[in-house]
Structures are given as structure tokens and as C-alpha cells.
Amino acid sequence: MAHKEYDFEPIKGLPETLPVGEEILWQGRPDWWMLSWQSLSLPWVLGYFLVLASWRFIAVIDQIPLGQAVGATLPFLFLAATVFVLLLVVGYIQARASLYTITNRRVVMRIGAALTLTLNVPYTQIAAASLCLDRRGTGTIAFETMGATRLGYIVCWPHVRPWHLKRVQPALRAIPNALEVSDLLSKAANSQVRVARSSASRSSSVQMVAHSRILAAE
């Protein structure tokens, strides 16, 4: 598994032309709203500013008239709205700059806005994969990789499984129709691993584990 700087894409989302016998099965981007909501912790950000605004209002309501108390609280609300919009812009840019590709041999992740990288994850280097779904069917597929390769959490963020810092798990974050994508990925991975086993006599396995819990945010 290797990642390299983005320079030129002979095929959209891929750093090079596909070898003979490899074909694209699916391509997609993160849902920008869900990526922003989950990876940038928007509920916590809004909650923080709401607490500040409430604290300010309660602190001055018994000292000044109601209208002035509201006016003293408004700067916190304006600041909250500004931060919220800026974070949405960051999430939108991250989503639009990313492109996930699933082939019959590997997962390719073109990620990053300021520093664009292409991350190749062959199925033979995936020990397991997990799927987390939300109410809309949008979900995240995270990969437990094998071998000595280590990925940087900051470099790959937000395209990683949250809070898995010691052993970073690259992830297809906030993708629509995640259940269908996970089924396609599972079939392709298991098929490729069987081919690798028969040709190289190696034992490796890929499992797709679907978690039924509903995630409001990660």
C-alpha cells in the first residue's frame, strides 16, 4: 500500500492507467453536509456557542433591560453563525476535492484539498472493514490494514475512522448509499483475495462487518 502526491490523473481519481484486467466498479465523493457535520463536530461547535450565549444572557438579564440583554448576547450568535459557515466551507471543499474509487482489485482514495494525495489500498492488504450507517443511508466504510505500513492521522484526515490514532484506519467517509457500496466492495474484495490465495498460497481474509447503530455524529 502506498500513497503519493497528486500530479496528473490519466483517469479521473486515479494516478495512473489501470493495469490489464482491472476495472472500475464504483466512484463517488463524500456527502459534503454529512462530512462537515461528522468530521468537523458541528453539533459540539454549535452547542459550545449556545452555552456561551446563554451564559452571557443570564449574567446580564438582572442588570440591564431585556432588549439590551439580547443585544449583549447577539455577538455570540453572530460568531457562532460565522464559525458554522466557515466550517461548512471547509467541509464542502474537502468533499469536492476527494474522489473514492473501487476497482476489482483495490480501493483508491484521492484525498486532500491543500495537499492532495492518492492512497492505494489493495484488497490483499485489508484485514477487515466496518460499515457505520446513519438514518439516511449515508455511511462510512473504514479499513483495518495489514503489514508494516503506517498512515498519518493528520495527513489522511478527515478520511479516517475517528479517534483510531495508534493504528490509523483509512475510510470512505460519509458516502451516499453506503450499504450498496459495502456489498459491492465485499464481493470484489473476497473475489480478489480468493485469487491471491490460489496464486500465492497465502492466507488472508476480508470481512465486511455492518454495524446497525445509528450515528448522529462521530
C-alpha positions in Angstrom: 0.0 0.0 0.0 1.4 3.4 -0.9 0.4 7.0 -1.2 1.9 9.7 -3.4 1.4 13.3 -4.3 -1.3 14.1 -6.8 0.2 15.4 -10.1 -1.7 14.1 -13.1 -4.7 11.9 -13.5 -4.9 9.9 -16.7 -8.2 8.5 -15.4 -10.3 10.7 -13.1 -9.5 9.9 -9.5 -6.5 7.6 -10.4 -2.8 8.4 -10.6 -2.2 6.1 -13.5 -3.9 4.0 -16.1 -5.4 0.7 -14.9 -3.4 -2.5 -15.5 -4.9 -5.1 -17.8 -7.7 -7.0 -16.1 -8.5 -4.2 -13.6 -11.8 -2.3 -13.9 -13.6 0.5 -12.1 -16.7 -0.8 -10.2 -17.7 2.4 -8.4 -16.7 6.0 -7.9 -18.1 8.6 -5.6 -17.5 11.5 -3.2 -18.4 12.2 0.4 -21.7 13.9 1.1 -20.4 17.4 1.9 -23.0 18.1 4.5 -22.6 14.8 6.4 -18.8 15.1 6.1 -18.9 18.5 7.7 -21.4 17.5 10.4 -19.4 14.5 11.4 -15.7 15.2 10.9 -15.8 18.9 12.0 -18.1 18.2 15.0 -20.6 20.8 14.1 -23.1 19.8 16.9 -20.4 20.4 19.5 -19.4 23.7 18.0 -22.9 25.0 17.9 -23.5 23.7 21.4 -20.4 25.5 22.7 -21.5 28.9 21.3 -25.1 28.3 22.5 -23.7 27.8 26.1 -21.7 31.0 25.8 -24.7 32.9 24.5 -26.9 31.5 27.3 -24.3 32.3 30.0 -24.0 35.9 28.7 -27.7 36.4 28.7 -28.2 35.0 32.2 -25.3 37.1 33.5 -26.7 40.4 32.4 -30.5 39.9 32.4 -30.9 41.1 36.0 -28.7 44.1 35.5 -30.0 45.7 32.2 -33.3 45.8 30.3 -34.3 42.8 28.3 -33.6 44.5 24.9 -30.0 45.4 26.0 -29.5 41.8 27.4 -30.5 40.4 24.0 -28.1 42.9 22.3 -25.3 41.8 24.6 -26.0 38.2 23.5 -26.1 38.7 19.8 -22.3 38.9 19.2 -22.0 35.3 20.4 -24.7 34.3 18.0 -23.1 36.1 15.1 -19.8 34.5 16.0 -21.5 31.1 16.1 -23.0 31.7 12.6 -19.7 32.8 11.2 -17.8 29.8 12.5 -20.5 27.5 11.3 -20.4 28.8 7.8 -16.6 28.7 7.7 -16.6 25.1 8.8 -19.2 24.3 6.2 -17.0 25.8 3.5 -14.1 23.7 4.8 -16.2 20.5 4.7 -17.5 21.4 1.2 -14.0 21.9 -0.2 -12.8 18.7 1.4 -15.7 16.7 -0.1 -15.3 18.2 -3.6 -11.5 17.7 -3.6 -12.0 14.0 -2.8 -12.8 11.1 -5.0 -13.1 7.4 -3.9 -12.7 4.6 -6.4 -13.4 0.9 -6.0 -12.0 -1.5 -8.6 -12.0 -5.2 -8.7 -8.5 -5.2 -7.1 -8.2 -2.3 -4.7 -9.7 0.9 -3.2 -8.2 4.2 -4.4 -8.7 7.3 -2.4 -7.8 10.7 -3.9 -8.0 12.9 -0.8 -6.9 16.3 0.4 -7.6 19.9 -0.6 -4.3 21.8 0.1 -2.2 18.7 -0.1 -3.7 16.1 -2.4 -2.7 12.5 -2.0 -3.7 9.3 -3.7 -4.0 6.4 -1.4 -4.0 2.8 -2.8 -5.4 0.1 -0.6 -5.1 -3.4 -2.3 -7.7 -5.9 -1.0 -4.9 -8.3 -0.1 -3.8 -5.7 2.5 -7.2 -5.3 4.1 -7.7 -7.4 7.2 -11.3 -6.2 7.9 -13.7 -3.4 7.0 -16.5 -1.9 9.0 -19.6 0.0 8.0 -21.4 2.6 10.0 -24.7 3.9 8.7 -26.9 6.9 9.6 -30.6 7.3 9.1 -30.4 8.5 5.5 -28.3 5.6 4.3 -25.1 7.7 4.3 -22.3 5.9 5.9 -18.6 5.4 6.5 -16.5 2.3 5.5 -13.3 2.0 7.4 -10.4 -0.4 6.7 -8.1 -2.3 9.0 -4.9 -2.7 7.1 -2.2 -5.3 7.4 1.5 -5.1 7.1 4.1 -2.6 8.4 2.7 0.5 6.5 1.8 3.3 8.8 -0.5 6.2 7.8 -0.6 9.6 9.3 -3.9 10.5 11.0 -3.5 14.3 10.3 -2.3 13.7 6.7 -5.4 11.5 5.9 -7.9 13.4 8.0 -10.9 13.5 7.6 -10.8 10.3 5.5 -10.1 8.1 8.5 -12.0 6.4 11.2 -12.4 8.9 14.1 -10.1 8.5 17.2 -8.2 5.5 15.9 -4.8 7.2 16.3 -2.5 4.3 17.1 -3.4 2.2 14.1 -5.0 4.6 11.6 -7.8 3.2 9.5 -8.4 4.9 6.2 -12.1 5.3 5.5 -14.6 6.2 2.8 -16.4 8.9 4.8 -20.0 10.0 4.5 -20.8 8.2 1.2 -24.4 8.0 0.0 -26.0 4.5 -0.4 -23.2 3.1 1.8 -24.9 -0.3 2.2 -24.9 -0.9 -1.5 -21.3 0.3 -1.8 -20.2 -2.0 1.0 -21.9 -5.0 -0.6 -20.1 -4.3 -3.9 -16.8 -3.8 -2.0 -17.2 -7.0 0.0 -17.9 -9.1 -3.2 -14.9 -7.6 -5.0 -12.6 -8.0 -2.1 -13.5 -11.6 -1.3 -13.1 -12.5 -5.0 -9.7 -10.9 -5.2 -8.5 -12.5 -2.0 -9.5 -15.9 -3.3 -7.5 -15.3 -6.5 -4.5 -14.2 -4.4 -4.7 -17.2 -2.2 -4.8 -19.6 -5.1 -1.9 -17.9 -6.9 0.4 -17.2 -3.9 -0.8 -19.8 -1.4 -1.3 -17.1 1.3 -3.9 -16.9 4.0 -5.6 -13.6 4.3 -9.2 -12.7 4.8 -11.5 -9.8 4.3 -14.7 -9.3 6.3 -17.3 -6.7 6.0 -19.0 -6.1 9.3 -22.1 -3.9 9.2 -22.9 -2.0 12.4 -26.5 -1.3 12.8 -26.1 1.6 15.3 -27.4 5.0 14.1 -24.7 7.7 14.2 -25.7 11.3 14.7 -22.1 12.4 14.7 -18.6 10.9 15.1 
